[in-house]
Each structure stands twice: as C-alpha cells, then as structure tokens.
Amino acid sequence: MKKLIQIAAFALINAAAVQAAPQTVTLDVPGMTCAACPFTVKKAISKVDGVSKVDVSYERRQAVVTFDDARASAQKLTQATENAGYPSTVKR
C-alpha cells in the first residue's frame, strides 16, 4: 500500500510539472519617459514569482518577459508594472 501511495504521489508531481510551460509575452509600456525607466520596470517584473527572463527596451517602450505559466500570468506582470508606476498592456 505504501508503495502504491508513493507511485501515485510521483505521478501527480510529474503531471503538474508537465502542465507548466514557459510562456513569453511582450508588454507595451508607453509610460517610460527616460533611459532610467527600464531599470524600474525590469525590477518590478523580476519580482513576480515564476519570471525567468526580462528584457526591457526604452526605445521600443516594451518589455519581453518569459515566465512559468503555472506560477505567473500576463495579468500579474501588468499588475507589477502598474504598481511600479508604469501601466502596461499585453501586445497583441
């Protein structure tokens, strides 16, 4: 019985890991008005649990973010930039 429980737990853990997938999203951040703004935006996005990579461009007024969709979402990313004073939207 104990072995059966261990196998079931292992299967559940692996199933959850398979469902999580890295996602990449581009955020438009029009409120960046100086070359220092991307540092604040990057710091805010990087604090979101599940974010693995952030590239922010002042010239394009965009942030490209890679994250684990089981732990983060585009909504959490836009909320993070808004909380930092830089409202953003997902580029379609």
C-alpha positions in Angstrom: 0.0 0.0 0.0 2.8 2.4 0.9 4.5 1.7 -2.5 1.2 2.5 -4.3 0.9 5.8 -2.5 4.4 6.7 -3.4 3.8 5.9 -7.1 0.6 8.0 -7.1 2.3 10.9 -5.5 5.2 10.7 -8.0 2.7 10.6 -10.9 0.8 13.7 -9.6 4.0 15.7 -9.2 5.2 14.8 -12.7 1.7 15.6 -14.1 1.9 19.1 -12.6 5.4 19.7 -13.9 4.3 18.7 -17.4 1.4 21.1 -17.4 3.5 24.1 -16.5 5.0 25.6 -19.6 7.3 28.6 -20.3 5.4 31.5 -21.9 6.8 34.6 -23.5 4.8 37.8 -23.7 5.5 41.3 -24.9 4.2 44.2 -22.8 3.8 47.7 -24.2 4.9 50.2 -21.5 4.3 53.6 -23.0 5.0 55.5 -19.8 8.7 55.0 -19.9 10.0 58.5 -20.5 13.7 58.3 -19.8 16.6 55.9 -20.1 16.4 55.0 -16.4 12.8 53.8 -16.5 13.6 50.3 -17.9 15.5 49.5 -14.7 12.4 50.1 -12.6 10.2 48.2 -14.9 12.6 45.2 -15.1 13.0 45.2 -11.3 9.2 45.2 -10.8 8.6 42.4 -13.3 11.5 40.3 -12.0 9.9 40.2 -8.5 6.9 38.3 -9.9 7.2 34.6 -8.9 7.8 32.4 -12.0 9.5 35.0 -14.1 12.7 33.7 -15.6 13.8 36.4 -18.1 13.0 40.1 -18.6 14.3 42.3 -21.5 13.1 45.9 -21.4 13.7 48.3 -24.3 13.3 52.0 -23.7 13.5 52.7 -27.4 10.5 50.4 -28.2 8.8 51.1 -24.9 8.4 47.3 -24.4 9.2 44.5 -22.1 9.6 40.9 -23.3 9.0 38.5 -20.4 9.5 34.8 -20.2 7.6 33.1 -17.3 6.3 29.8 -16.0 2.6 29.9 -16.7 1.8 27.7 -13.6 3.2 30.5 -11.3 2.7 33.7 -13.2 0.4 35.3 -15.7 0.2 38.2 -18.0 -2.2 39.8 -15.6 0.3 39.5 -12.7 3.0 41.1 -15.0 0.9 44.1 -16.0 -0.1 44.5 -12.3 3.5 44.6 -11.3 4.4 47.3 -13.8 1.3 49.3 -12.8 2.3 49.0 -9.1 5.7 50.4 -10.1 4.1 53.4 -11.8 4.3 52.1 -15.4 0.9 50.8 -16.6 1.4 48.2 -19.4 -0.7 46.2 -21.8 -0.1 42.9 -23.5 0.9 43.4 -27.1 -1.4 41.5 -29.4 
